[in-house]
Every structure is written in C-alpha cells, then in structure tokens.
Amino acid sequence: MRDMLHSVAPHGGLAAFVLAMAAMSLLVGVRHTPGVKIFTEGEIATQDVMATQDMLVEDRNSTLERIHRIAENQPPIFDLTADAATRLATRVEAVFVVLNNATMDSMEDARWQAAELLNRELSRASFHLLRDVELQQVIRNDVQPWLAVRLNEGVVLDARMLERFRGGILVRNAALGAEMLRADLSSLRDVATLARELEQYLRRDLNKSLRVRSAISELLEPLITPSLVINPEATRDRIDTVMQSLEPVYYHIRKGEMVVRQGQRVGPQEQLKLQALYAQVPETFDPLRPLGVFVVSMLFAGGMIVSPKGRFFRPVTNRDALLMTGLVVLFAGGTKLLAAIETPLSERLDFLSSDLLVLMAPLAGAGGVMALYFSAASCVSASILLAFLCTQMAGAGLELFCFYFLGSISATLLIKHTETRTEVLRSVLPLTGLLLLAWFGIHLLKYQAAAGIWTALGLVVAHGFLALLCVLALGPIAEMLLGYTSRFRLLEQMSLEQPLLQELMVTSPGTYHHSLIVGNMVEAAARATGANPLLAKVAALYHDVGKIKNPHYFIENQMGCRNKHDKLAPSMSALILVSHVKKGVELARKHNISPEIIDILQQHHGTSLIRFFYVKAQEQAEARGGEPVSEADYRYPGPKPQTKEAGLVLLADAIEASSRTLVDPTPGRIKAHVDQIIRAIFTDGQLDDSELTLKDLTQASACFVRILNGIFHTRIEYPEARKEGTKACQTAGQPPSQAANPPGGHPAGRTAPRADAEREAILPEPFNGPLQ
C-alpha cells in the first residue's frame, strides 16, 4: 500500500488535496438542520421548538399601532399665502368704483351692486358714509395695510379646528419656500378674531365714531378670508413619507431560545415566531456558500504550500499533501456528522443543548498528528485551515473557530516537545487543561446562562481524550502508508534490539564502534546548527551498515589480518568500497528502515573521490604506460547530501575516519585536522545542496573538535600494562610497536598510519589555513 502511495505522481498529492477541499466545500453547503414544525394559533404544540439561529421577527400589529400613532401626531401642513390681502384690496376698490359712480337716480341700484360684490347687503347709511372720499382714503391708507399685516402673519377660518392638532402645525410659505413648525396655536387668529381686532383698531387707534366703524365693518368683514389654509394632499404625502421611513417593531429571538414548549397552547406571538423561523430555514443546498468556503480555504492552504525553506519552515511534499487530504476529510467530515446528529440528539436528551456537541470534534488530534511530521509554520497554517473548515461544517462563528484553532495549536506545542509515546500519553492532561481554559475564555466572550455548562465541560474533556487517541492511532497509520518517520520511530530504530544493528555489532564490531562515535559527533553538531539531532544520530548508526556484506574488506574489521586489498586491482577495491553504500540501502529497505535514514545512507559519501585507489591506479597506469585513469570511475555515485543531517554525517564520517591516522593528537592538531577536512569537502562541492551555511560549518567544527578531544585524551600508561603488552607481543611473534597500535584501536601513542583503503580514500590533499 505504501509503495502504491509513493508511486503517486509528483503533483498527485496536491491534486488530491484540492479535490478534497472542493468536496468538503460542497459538503458545507448541504443543510443539516431539520425544518421547523409549524403550529397555528390556538393549537397545542406536540413538541418543543427551539430557535436555530439569532433573528428578528416583525410584530406587525405593534408596527401598525405605531404607524397610526405617528400618523395622528404628525403636524398638518398649512399653506400661508398673500392672496387674501390682495383679494381684499381688489374687492374694496371695486366697491368704491360702484359707490363713486352712483347718481341720485341710481343710488338704490348702486347699493345693490355693492351688495353683490360684498355678498352682503349694505345699509343705506353705510352706503352714503362710504361715498365720502376722505373715508375711502382712510380705508386705503390705514385700514387695508393694517389688515394686510395680520393676514400675512396667518389667519385661519376658525380657531376651534386647531384644537385637534396637539403637536402643532407646519406653516409652509410657498413664496419663500420655507416651513415653520408652530407648536403654540393659541396665538393664531381666525376670521372672527381679526374682525374684533379691527373694531378695536378703528375705535382706539383711528378714533372713529360708531357710525363710521359700522360702515367700515360692513364693507370689510365680508371681504376678510383666511390666509392660512390646510393642505390635505401635502399633509397626506408627508405622513406617507414618515411611515415609509419608520422602523418596524421586532421580536428579538436568540439562538437556542425555546419558542414553544410541548403541551403549550400557541398564541399569536408564538405563531408569528414559528412562521418566521420556518421562512428562515435555508434550502437543502446553498450554491454560493461552498464557493466562498473553497476560495478562503485555498488561501489559508497557500500559507502552508508556499512556505519557504528554513529552520521553522519545510516545503510541502507530495506525501504532506496526501496526509493533509486525509486529515481534512476525516476531521471536517466528522464535524459535519456531529453537526448533523446534534439537533436530533438534543431533542431526545434534555442535558444536550444546541451547538454543544461540536465541541467534542477532536481537532486538537489533527494538530498533534501534524506536529509529528510538519514544520512549526506548516502546523500553524494547517491548523487555521482545519479550524476554519470545521467551523463552517458546524455552521458556527468566530467563537468555535477560536476554540478549534487554540486546541490544535496547544496539541502541536505539546506533542512537539515529547520524546516518547509515554510522554504523549501524559500530554493528555495539560492538553485537556488548555482546552478547558480556551473554552472558558470563549464562553466569557459570549456569555450565556449556566444551563448546559456541565455538559459543555464534559464534551471539552472528551475532546482532549479523543485527540490523544487520534494521535496514537493516526501516527502509526501515517508512518505505515506514507513512510513518515516520527521521533518515536527513530527511537525504536536506535534501539540495540534492532536486528540490523545487532548484526552490525556482531559481524563488523570496528564499523559499529566507528558508527557510535560518528553518531555522537553528528548529534552535537545537529543541535548546534538547528538540524534534527535524533534523525542525524540514528542515520549515523546506520550509515555504514552495508559493510556487513564484506566486513573484512574494511580495515577496522580486519583485527590484525592481512589487508585483502593488497591482492586486488585498484578498480576492484574501489568497486567494493562503493558497493557498501548500495548494499546498505538494500539492507535498510529490507529491514523497513525509515526513508529519511535511507536517503542519508545513500548520500553520506556524496560524489567524493576514492583518492587512495585513484592515485594507486594512476601510478600503475603510468608504470605500464597505459591510458590515464578516469576520475569518474573512482567517485561515489552520490547524490550529494540534500539536507543538513546528511551533510553533517558526511563530515563526521570523514573526520572520524581520517582522525585515526593522527600521530600524537593534541588539541591543536585535532582542530587543524578538522578544519582541513571540512575545507576540502566544502571546496569539492559536496555540501552545495545540503543547506549548511558557513556559520553552520564553523559551529559543527567546534563540536567535532570538542568530541575528538574527549576521545583522544591522554591516559597514564601503567608499568604492569606495558609489561603485559610486551609479553603478549613476544608470544604473538610481533614487534611491540605493532601490538601497541592494533588496527582499529585508539592508542595513546601512535606510529605510522594504517593502510586503511576507505579512510585513505577520504583524506584530502594537504591544506593549510584555518576554517572560515
């Protein structure tokens, strides 16, 4: 199954992820809330009906009542015009013309003509008085201007009609284009009031006699008309405008509010709310929402896909995309399932209220699984994506998104710091505590009644334990199907119970000892340079495992036997050395070693030159007078190290092997030797693809020197040991110098370098100068 998944096209994982996101977005648009049960007014409810969302319901009766009240209190519009004074002056002049043109014979006819103009009979006495020219001038110059001023201020027909306008009236002056609200209506005159004021004006101000006042009154009173007249059409239009801008009266229904209970008689308000809830239930499928969810989700996913390389960033690989596809389908689909069964369960279980069951969706488990295999930045981006998608599946808002995201990040931080599966089990308690703290804070943001709080706490605790189960269950599945290597698997592979390490220890003890030292060197350097120290150490233990096939062709395993390379051609010796990389890869795959370790095993020599046999082949070719030897035939096939861990293994392997040739390894000589090896490997281009910087090389060099100084520290040579060594040499027929320097050993005093073919192969040309 894993091989089949590995054979997926390079962009197959990304394509599967996009398809999964599209499918989950479509699933978001599927409505899972059942329809609202409708009960009519007077009917007995057969079940509880709870509001599924916050909404406003218009109270039509209250709205109409408010409209009528506003309409009654709306001030009417009265038009103020200057026509009243103009009409009065015109009619007065017409009467004067009739009076002035009358003769002795036509007096009576003229009086009736004046009565027609006044629409009122004019007495004979008043008729004769009004023919006086001086009186006419008084009317023109004094009385008419006085009346015009009052009429322009506004005169109504009857003041009693204003009693019903308690809010005042709006006086609109068409000539000026202005409106004025007159709240105090007691100061407004009507026609009768103006007539009485005219009588007083004639008597007090003009000092006229009763006969003259009566004549003027008979002339003017019929001609006084209202200058302030109500405009019904404008008033009606104004009321309509106010009514249209008036906000309706609403009932505010809260999500989770019980609209009607089982056995309750439905009233008009309950029926109105039920109808509103029924009308707000969405269709079975919303076509626009999935598109929006897909676009936003892909933008969130972009933060994980395009993350650059670095200590906290790692580019998303094909298997990462496949793992994210599985997590999206599993957790988003599971949240949708919980949301779908939530309403039916809440109707049957009294302690379970709406929007609580989705708290149990163990999204923190997804964060824990991602922490095992993803970089820190990728975990944050993926947590945001999953929290958003699961929140949409639940049909919830910002509060649930924050809970999901905080839970996922908490699990990521906790799992990132665990080293064993036991520590993963122990992390369930702090994870549950953080989940409870997150829920409590979010609960305070949107405070609700204490009802259901214990159920919510129980579901949050269940979330924490389910998250732990997800990490323990999904982690091994991801390792088995996608070839991931977790820290727990690395620790398992580092155990001496591993058959491959046991075989290496038995058949190639010198190689095993060399691997242990390289492992310590690489672990220290990895911690200093920001690489993965556990991966580097385990890879170092397995890097020379291919020597199991031909252990005696490597000097550290010969144990004083004759070097088998002495009888082989240089090309054959080089072929044997190169083969240990290929055979090591085969053995690692056979024993199901992690792909990351296999990659480092394949890259731990890069394309370096097997210098010893290359030089030996050149010398033999020159002696025979043959063709020059090709350098490519004496290089490892590679590839060059692709990661920091692989580059550090290459460096530590070369330095540890070549350091065995040092005579009198003082700290100064060790440092110069380490710098020389690193500079030569760097100059050869073996570290070009390894992400190691010059700063990393300087830090790694310091670690290598420190560990080698510890290995080659000076020991006291006891006399008894020296005598026993001389006696053993004499028994074995060997000179003391040779016995004191056994192959593969680490004596305090060394003589000549050994004829170690592989280690001679990695020794560079002499190089002077410190490592920069």
C-alpha positions in Angstrom: 0.0 0.0 0.0 2.8 2.4 0.9 4.6 1.7 -2.4 1.4 2.4 -4.3 1.1 5.8 -2.5 4.7 6.6 -3.1 4.2 6.0 -6.8 1.7 8.8 -7.0 2.7 11.5 -9.5 4.8 14.4 -8.0 1.8 16.7 -8.0 -0.8 13.9 -7.3 -0.9 14.7 -3.6 -1.6 18.4 -4.3 -4.4 17.4 -6.8 -5.9 15.1 -4.3 -5.8 17.9 -1.7 -7.6 20.3 -4.0 -10.2 17.7 -4.8 -10.8 17.0 -1.1 -11.1 20.7 -0.4 -13.7 21.1 -3.2 -15.7 18.1 -1.9 -15.6 19.4 1.7 -16.7 22.8 0.5 -19.7 21.3 -1.3 -20.5 19.4 1.9 -20.5 22.7 3.8 -23.4 23.9 1.5 -25.6 20.9 2.5 -28.2 21.9 5.1 -28.3 19.5 8.0 -30.8 21.4 10.2 -34.3 19.9 10.1 -37.3 22.0 9.1 -39.2 23.9 11.8 -42.5 22.4 12.9 -45.4 24.9 12.3 -48.3 25.2 14.8 -51.2 27.6 14.3 -52.8 29.9 16.9 -54.9 28.0 19.4 -53.2 24.7 18.6 -51.4 22.6 21.3 -47.7 22.1 20.5 -46.8 18.4 20.2 -43.1 19.0 20.6 -40.5 21.6 21.7 -39.5 24.1 19.1 -36.1 25.8 19.6 -34.7 28.7 17.6 -31.8 27.5 15.4 -30.4 31.0 14.9 -30.5 34.6 16.0 -33.1 36.5 14.1 -35.5 39.4 14.2 -39.3 38.8 13.7 -41.6 41.8 12.9 -44.5 42.3 15.2 -47.0 43.5 12.5 -49.7 44.6 15.0 -47.3 46.7 17.0 -45.9 48.1 13.9 -49.3 49.2 12.6 -50.2 50.6 16.0 -47.0 52.6 16.0 -47.7 53.8 12.5 -51.2 55.0 13.4 -49.8 56.8 16.5 -47.2 58.5 14.4 -49.8 59.5 11.8 -52.0 61.0 14.4 -49.2 63.1 15.9 -47.8 64.2 12.6 -48.4 68.0 12.3 -50.6 69.0 9.3 -49.3 71.3 6.6 -51.0 74.8 6.3 -50.2 77.0 3.3 -49.6 80.7 4.0 -50.4 82.9 1.0 -50.6 86.7 0.3 -53.7 86.3 -1.9 -56.1 87.1 1.0 -54.8 90.7 1.4 -54.7 91.2 -2.4 -58.2 89.9 -2.9 -59.5 92.2 -0.2 -57.9 95.3 -1.7 -59.2 94.4 -5.2 -62.8 94.0 -4.0 -62.7 97.2 -1.9 -61.6 99.2 -5.0 -64.5 97.6 -7.0 -67.0 98.7 -4.3 -65.6 102.2 -4.3 -66.0 102.4 -8.1 -69.6 101.5 -7.7 -70.2 104.0 -4.9 -68.4 106.8 -6.7 -70.2 106.3 -10.0 -73.7 106.3 -8.4 -76.1 109.2 -9.2 -79.1 110.4 -7.4 -81.3 108.4 -9.6 -79.2 105.2 -9.4 -78.5 105.2 -5.8 -80.5 102.2 -5.0 -79.1 100.2 -7.9 -75.6 101.1 -6.9 -76.3 99.9 -3.3 -77.4 96.5 -4.6 -74.4 96.3 -6.9 -72.2 96.8 -3.9 -74.1 94.2 -2.0 -73.4 91.7 -4.9 -69.7 92.5 -4.6 -69.7 92.1 -0.8 -72.2 89.2 -0.9 -73.9 91.1 1.9 -76.5 93.9 2.0 -75.0 97.3 2.6 -77.2 99.6 4.7 -78.2 103.0 3.2 -76.5 104.9 6.0 -73.2 103.0 5.4 -73.6 103.4 1.7 -73.7 107.2 2.0 -70.9 107.3 4.5 -68.6 105.1 2.3 -69.0 107.5 -0.6 -67.0 110.0 1.4 -63.6 110.4 -0.3 -61.8 111.1 2.9 -63.2 107.9 4.5 -62.1 106.0 1.4 -58.6 107.3 1.8 -58.6 106.3 5.5 -59.6 102.7 4.4 -56.9 102.6 1.7 -54.0 104.1 3.7 -54.7 102.9 7.2 -57.1 100.1 7.4 -56.1 97.9 4.5 -52.3 97.9 5.4 -53.2 97.0 9.0 -55.3 94.1 7.7 -52.6 93.0 5.3 -50.0 92.7 8.1 -52.4 90.5 10.1 -53.3 88.4 7.1 -49.7 87.8 6.2 -49.0 86.6 9.7 -51.6 83.9 9.2 -55.3 83.9 9.8 -57.4 80.7 9.9 -61.1 80.3 9.2 -62.0 79.0 12.7 -59.6 78.6 15.7 -61.6 75.7 17.0 -60.4 73.5 14.2 -56.8 73.8 15.6 -57.7 72.1 18.9 -57.1 68.6 17.5 -53.6 69.4 16.3 -51.9 69.0 19.7 -48.5 68.6 18.1 -48.8 71.9 16.3 -48.9 72.7 12.6 -46.4 73.2 9.8 -46.7 76.6 8.2 -45.4 76.5 4.7 -44.7 79.8 2.9 -44.7 78.9 -0.8 -43.3 82.3 -1.7 -40.2 81.9 0.5 -40.0 78.1 0.1 -39.8 77.7 3.9 -41.6 75.7 6.6 -42.0 76.6 10.2 -43.5 74.5 13.0 -45.9 76.4 15.1 -46.4 74.5 18.3 -48.2 77.3 20.2 -51.5 77.6 18.3 -53.2 80.0 20.8 -51.6 83.0 19.2 -53.1 82.2 15.8 -56.1 84.4 14.7 -59.2 83.3 13.0 -61.5 85.5 10.9 -63.8 86.3 13.8 -60.9 87.3 16.0 -59.5 89.6 13.2 -62.9 91.3 12.9 -63.0 92.1 16.6 -59.4 93.4 16.5 -60.4 95.6 13.5 -63.3 97.1 15.6 -60.8 97.9 18.4 -58.3 99.3 16.0 -60.9 101.7 14.5 -62.1 102.8 17.9 -58.8 103.1 19.8 -56.2 103.9 17.2 -58.2 105.7 14.5 -60.8 107.2 17.0 -63.7 106.7 14.6 -67.4 107.1 15.5 -69.8 104.2 15.8 -71.4 105.0 12.5 -68.1 105.1 10.7 -66.9 101.9 12.4 -70.1 100.2 11.5 -69.8 101.3 7.8 -66.2 100.1 7.6 -67.1 96.8 9.3 -70.0 96.3 6.8 -67.5 96.9 4.0 -64.5 94.8 5.1 -65.8 92.0 7.2 -67.4 90.1 4.2 -64.1 90.5 2.4 -61.8 89.0 5.1 -60.8 85.5 4.0 -58.3 83.0 5.7 -54.7 83.3 4.7 -53.7 80.1 6.4 -55.3 77.1 4.8 -54.7 73.4 5.5 -53.2 71.4 2.5 -54.7 67.8 2.7 -52.6 66.4 -0.1 -49.3 67.7 1.2 -50.2 66.5 4.7 -51.0 63.0 3.4 -47.8 62.8 1.4 -45.8 63.8 4.5 -47.4 61.2 6.6 -46.7 58.5 3.9 -43.1 59.5 3.8 -42.7 59.3 7.6 -44.5 55.9 7.6 -42.1 54.5 5.0 -39.1 55.6 7.0 -40.4 54.2 10.2 -38.6 51.1 11.5 -40.9 48.1 12.2 -41.2 46.7 15.7 -39.3 43.4 16.0 -39.2 40.5 18.4 -35.5 39.5 19.0 -35.2 35.7 19.0 -31.9 34.3 20.4 -30.3 31.2 19.1 -31.3 28.3 21.4 -34.4 30.2 22.8 -37.4 28.0 23.3 -40.1 29.4 21.0 -42.8 27.0 22.1 -42.8 24.0 24.5 -44.6 20.7 24.2 -48.1 20.9 25.6 -48.2 24.7 25.4 -51.1 26.4 23.6 -49.8 28.5 20.7 -50.7 32.2 20.8 -50.4 34.8 18.1 -46.9 35.8 19.0 -45.7 32.2 19.1 -47.3 31.5 15.7 -45.6 34.6 14.3 -42.2 33.4 15.5 -42.7 29.9 14.2 -43.6 31.2 10.8 -40.5 33.5 10.8 -38.3 30.5 11.7 -39.8 28.4 9.0 -39.2 31.1 6.4 -35.6 31.5 7.5 -34.7 27.8 7.2 -32.2 27.6 4.2 -32.7 25.4 1.2 -31.3 21.9 1.2 -28.2 23.2 -0.7 -26.7 26.7 -0.8 -24.8 27.1 -4.1 -22.9 30.3 -3.1 -21.5 29.3 0.3 -19.4 26.4 -0.9 -17.6 28.7 -3.4 -16.8 31.2 -0.7 -15.6 28.4 1.6 -13.4 26.9 -1.1 -11.8 30.2 -2.0 -11.0 31.2 1.6 -9.8 27.6 2.4 -7.4 27.6 -0.5 -6.0 31.0 0.6 -5.4 29.5 4.0 -3.7 26.5 2.5 -1.5 28.8 0.4 0.3 29.8 3.6 1.4 26.1 4.1 2.1 25.3 0.5 4.3 28.3 -0.3 6.3 28.4 3.0 10.0 28.8 2.3 12.8 26.5 3.5 14.3 27.3 6.8 14.6 26.1 10.4 10.9 26.6 11.1 9.8 26.1 7.5 9.8 23.0 5.4 8.3 22.9 1.8 5.2 20.7 1.5 5.9 17.4 -0.2 3.7 15.1 -2.1 3.1 12.9 1.0 2.4 16.0 3.1 -0.4 16.9 0.7 -1.7 13.4 1.0 -1.7 13.5 4.8 -3.5 16.9 4.8 -6.0 15.4 2.4 -6.7 12.6 4.8 -6.9 15.0 7.8 -9.3 17.3 6.0 -11.6 14.5 5.0 -11.5 12.8 8.4 -11.9 15.8 10.7 -14.1 18.1 8.5 -16.3 15.2 7.6 -16.5 14.1 11.3 -17.5 17.6 12.4 -20.2 17.7 9.7 -21.5 14.4 11.1 -21.6 15.7 14.6 -23.5 18.8 13.5 -26.0 16.7 11.6 -26.9 14.5 14.6 -26.7 17.3 17.1 -30.3 18.6 16.7 -32.0 15.1 16.8 -30.0 14.2 19.9 -30.7 17.5 21.6 -34.4 16.9 21.1 -34.2 13.5 22.9 -31.5 14.3 25.5 -32.5 17.1 27.9 -29.0 17.8 29.0 -27.7 18.3 25.5 -28.5 21.8 24.1 -27.8 23.2 20.7 -24.2 23.9 19.5 -22.5 21.8 22.2 -21.9 18.5 20.5 -19.4 20.0 18.0 -17.1 20.9 20.9 -16.3 17.2 21.0 -14.8 17.2 17.5 -11.2 16.4 18.3 -9.5 18.9 16.1 -6.6 19.0 18.6 -5.8 15.5 17.5 -5.1 16.8 14.0 -2.7 19.3 15.4 -0.9 16.6 17.3 -0.6 14.4 14.2 0.8 17.3 12.2 3.3 18.1 15.0 4.9 14.7 14.4 5.7 15.3 10.8 5.2 19.0 9.8 7.3 22.1 10.5 6.1 24.6 13.1 5.0 27.1 10.5 3.2 24.5 8.4 1.3 23.3 11.6 0.1 26.9 12.2 -1.2 27.3 8.6 -2.8 23.8 8.6 -4.5 24.5 12.0 -6.0 27.7 10.7 -7.3 25.9 7.6 -8.8 22.9 9.6 -10.3 25.2 12.2 -12.0 27.4 9.5 -13.3 24.4 7.6 -14.6 22.6 10.6 -16.3 25.8 11.9 -18.1 26.1 8.6 -19.1 22.5 8.7 -20.7 23.1 12.1 -22.4 26.3 10.9 -20.9 28.2 13.8 -19.0 31.5 14.2 -15.8 33.1 15.5 -16.1 31.5 19.0 -15.9 27.9 17.8 -13.1 28.8 15.3 -11.0 30.2 18.1 -11.7 27.1 20.2 -10.7 24.8 17.4 -7.6 26.8 16.5 -6.3 27.2 20.1 -6.9 23.4 20.7 -4.9 22.5 17.6 -2.0 24.8 18.4 -1.9 23.6 22.0 -1.7 20.0 20.9 1.0 21.0 18.4 3.2 22.6 21.0 2.8 19.8 23.5 3.5 17.0 21.0 6.5 18.8 19.5 8.2 18.5 22.9 7.5 14.8 23.5 10.3 12.3 23.0 8.4 9.0 23.7 5.0 7.6 23.4 4.7 7.6 27.2 5.1 11.4 27.1 2.4 11.6 24.5 0.1 9.8 26.9 1.0 12.2 29.7 0.3 15.2 27.5 -3.5 14.5 27.6 -3.8 16.2 31.0 -2.2 19.5 30.1 -4.0 19.4 26.7 -7.3 19.0 28.4 -6.5 21.8 30.8 -5.6 24.1 27.9 -8.8 23.2 26.1 -10.9 24.0 29.2 -9.1 27.3 29.6 -9.8 28.2 25.9 -13.4 27.2 26.2 -13.8 29.3 29.4 -12.4 32.4 27.8 -14.6 32.0 24.7 -17.6 31.4 27.0 -16.9 34.7 28.7 -16.8 36.4 25.3 -20.3 35.3 24.5 -21.8 34.9 28.0 -24.8 32.7 28.2 -26.8 31.2 31.1 -25.3 28.5 33.2 -27.6 25.9 31.6 -25.6 23.2 29.9 -22.3 24.3 31.3 -21.5 20.9 32.8 -22.4 19.2 29.5 -20.0 21.6 27.7 -17.2 20.8 30.2 -17.7 17.1 29.7 -17.6 17.4 25.9 -14.4 19.5 26.1 -12.8 16.8 28.3 -13.9 14.2 25.8 -12.3 16.4 23.1 -8.9 16.1 24.8 -9.0 12.3 25.3 -10.3 11.8 21.7 -7.4 14.0 20.5 -4.9 11.7 22.2 -6.5 8.6 20.6 -6.3 10.3 17.2 -2.6 11.0 17.7 -1.8 7.4 18.8 -3.9 5.9 16.1 -3.2 8.1 13.1 0.5 8.5 13.7 1.4 4.8 13.0 -1.0 4.8 10.1 0.7 7.8 8.5 4.1 6.1 9.1 2.9 2.8 7.5 1.1 4.2 4.5 3.1 7.4 3.7 6.5 6.5 5.0 6.8 9.2 7.6 9.4 9.0 10.3 8.4 10.2 13.7 10.7 10.7 16.7 9.2 7.6 18.3 10.1 5.5 15.2 13.6 6.9 15.2 14.0 6.0 18.9 12.8 2.5 18.1 15.3 2.2 15.3 18.1 3.4 17.5 17.4 0.6 20.0 20.1 -2.2 20.1 17.2 -4.6 19.8 17.1 -3.8 16.1 18.2 -6.9 14.2 20.3 -4.8 11.7 22.2 -3.1 14.4 22.8 -6.4 16.2 24.1 -7.9 13.1 26.4 -4.9 12.5 27.7 -5.2 16.1 28.5 -8.9 15.7 29.9 -9.1 12.2 31.5 -5.6 12.0 32.5 -4.5 15.5 35.0 -2.0 14.2 32.4 -0.4 12.0 29.9 -0.4 14.8 32.3 1.4 17.1 33.1 3.9 14.3 29.3 4.5 13.8 28.8 5.2 17.5 31.5 7.9 17.5 30.1 9.4 14.3 26.7 9.4 15.9 27.9 11.4 18.9 29.6 13.9 16.7 26.7 14.3 14.4 24.2 14.7 17.3 26.2 17.5 18.9 26.7 19.3 15.5 23.0 19.0 14.7 22.0 20.6 17.9 24.3 23.5 17.3 23.2 24.1 13.6 19.5 23.7 14.1 19.2 20.3 12.3 17.3 17.3 13.7 19.7 15.7 16.2 17.8 12.5 16.6 17.5 11.9 12.9 21.2 12.7 12.4 22.3 10.3 15.2 20.2 7.4 14.0 21.3 7.9 10.4 24.9 7.9 11.7 24.4 4.5 13.3 23.2 3.0 10.1 25.4 4.9 7.6 27.9 2.1 7.2 25.5 -0.9 7.6 26.4 -2.1 4.1 29.8 -3.2 5.3 28.0 -6.2 6.9 28.2 -8.0 3.5 32.0 -7.8 3.2 33.3 -6.7 6.7 36.9 -7.9 6.2 37.5 -5.6 3.3 37.4 -2.7 5.7 40.4 -2.2 7.9 38.5 -1.5 11.1 37.1 -5.1 11.0 40.3 -6.9 9.9 41.6 -7.4 13.5 45.2 -7.8 12.6 44.6 -9.9 9.5 46.2 -9.3 6.2 44.6 -6.5 4.2 42.6 -8.1 1.4 43.0 -5.1 -0.9 46.7 -5.9 -1.3 45.8 -8.6 -3.8 43.1 -6.7 -5.6 43.3 -4.2 -8.5 42.5 -0.6 -7.5 39.4 -0.6 -9.7 38.1 -3.7 -7.9 38.9 -2.2 -4.5 37.1 1.0 -5.4 34.1 -1.1 -6.6 33.9 -2.9 -3.2 34.1 0.4 -1.4 31.3 1.9 -3.5 29.2 -1.2 -3.1 28.8 -0.8 0.6 26.5 2.2 0.0 24.3 0.3 -2.4 24.2 -2.8 -0.1 23.4 -0.6 2.9 20.4 0.9 1.1 19.2 -2.6 0.2 19.6 -3.9 3.8 17.9 -0.8 5.2 14.9 -1.2 2.9 14.7 -5.0 3.7 14.5 -4.2 7.4 12.0 -1.4 6.9 14.3 1.4 8.0 12.8 4.9 7.6 13.1 6.6 4.1 14.9 9.6 5.7 17.6 7.4 7.0 17.9 5.6 3.7 18.4 8.9 2.0 21.2 9.9 4.3 22.8 6.5 4.0 22.8 6.9 0.2 24.2 10.4 0.4 26.8 10.0 3.2 29.7 9.9 0.8 28.2 12.2 -1.8 30.2 12.1 -5.0 33.6 12.2 -3.2 36.7 10.8 -4.8 38.2 7.5 -3.5 41.6 9.1 -3.6 43.8 6.2 -2.3 42.9 3.8 -5.1 42.6 6.5 -7.7 46.3 7.5 -7.0 47.3 3.9 -6.9 45.6 3.2 -10.3 47.3 6.3 -11.8 50.7 5.0 -10.6 50.0 1.6 -12.1 48.8 3.0 -15.4 51.9 5.2 -15.7 54.2 2.3 -14.9 52.5 0.2 -17.6 52.4 3.1 -20.0 48.6 2.7 -20.3 45.8 5.2 -20.8 45.1 7.7 -18.0 42.6 6.6 -15.3 39.2 8.3 -15.4 38.4 10.1 -12.1 34.7 9.4 -12.5 35.4 5.7 -12.1 36.7 6.3 -8.6 33.9 8.5 -7.3 30.9 7.5 -5.3 27.7 7.7 -7.3 26.0 10.1 -4.9 23.8 12.0 -4.8 25.4 14.8 -2.8 23.9 15.4 0.7 20.4 17.1 0.3 19.8 18.0 3.9 21.7 19.4 6.9 21.6 16.0 8.5 23.2 14.2 5.5 25.9 16.9 5.2 26.8 16.5 8.9 27.0 12.7 8.6 29.3 13.1 5.6 31.6 15.5 7.5 31.6 13.5 10.8 32.3 10.2 8.9 35.3 11.7 7.0 36.7 13.5 10.1 36.4 10.5 12.4 37.9 8.0 9.9 40.8 10.3 9.0 41.5 11.3 12.6 42.7 7.7 13.3 45.8 8.5 11.3 46.8 11.3 13.5 50.1 10.9 15.4 50.1 12.5 18.8 46.6 14.0 18.5 47.0 17.2 20.5 44.0 19.7 20.7 45.8 22.0 18.2 46.5 19.2 15.7 42.9 17.9 16.0 41.5 21.4 15.3 43.8 21.9 12.4 42.9 18.5 11.0 39.1 19.0 11.4 39.3 22.4 9.7 41.4 20.9 6.9 38.9 18.1 6.2 35.8 20.4 6.3 37.5 22.9 4.0 38.5 20.2 1.5 35.0 18.8 1.4 33.4 22.2 1.1 35.8 23.1 -1.8 35.0 19.8 -3.5 31.3 21.0 -3.7 30.0 18.1 -1.7 27.9 20.4 0.6 26.4 22.6 -2.2 22.9 21.1 -1.8 22.9 20.4 2.0 21.6 23.8 3.3 24.7 24.1 5.5 26.0 27.6 5.8 29.5 28.8 6.7 28.2 29.6 10.1 26.9 26.1 10.4 30.2 24.7 9.4 32.0 26.7 12.0 29.6 25.6 14.7 29.9 21.9 13.6 33.7 22.2 13.5 33.7 23.3 17.2 31.5 20.3 18.1 33.7 17.8 16.3 36.9 19.2 17.9 35.3 19.0 21.4 34.3 15.4 21.0 37.5 14.2 19.4 39.5 15.9 22.2 37.4 13.8 24.6 38.2 10.6 22.7 41.9 11.2 22.3 42.5 12.5 25.8 45.9 11.4 27.4 45.9 8.3 29.6 48.5 7.2 32.2 50.4 4.2 31.0 50.8 1.7 33.9 54.1 -0.4 34.1 52.2 -3.6 34.5 50.2 -2.9 31.4 53.4 -2.2 29.5 55.0 -5.4 30.6 51.9 -7.4 29.7 51.8 -5.8 26.3 55.5 -6.7 25.7 54.9 -10.2 26.8 51.8 -10.6 24.6 53.8 -9.2 21.6 56.6 -11.8 22.2 54.0 -14.6 22.4 52.3 -13.5 19.2 55.7 -13.0 17.4 55.0 -9.4 16.7 57.2 -6.3 17.5 55.9 -4.2 20.4 55.3 -1.2 18.2 52.8 -3.2 16.1 51.0 -4.7 19.1 50.7 -1.3 20.7 49.0 0.0 17.6 46.3 -2.6 16.8 44.2 -2.0 13.7 41.0 -0.1 14.6 42.2 0.8 18.1 42.8 4.2 19.7 46.2 4.0 21.4 47.6 7.0 23.3 50.9 6.9 21.2 50.6 6.1 17.5 53.1 5.2 14.9 52.6 5.1 11.2 49.2 5.3 9.6 47.4 2.1 8.7 46.8 1.0 5.1 43.0 1.6 5.5 41.8 1.8 2.0 38.4 3.5 2.7 39.8 6.1 5.1 42.7 6.9 2.8 40.1 7.4 0.1 38.6 10.3 2.0 41.8 12.0 3.0 42.1 15.3 1.1 45.1 16.9 -0.4 47.2 18.8 2.1 45.5 22.1 3.0 46.8 24.9 5.2 44.8 27.7 6.8 42.1 28.0 9.3 38.4 27.2 8.6 36.5 30.4 8.0 
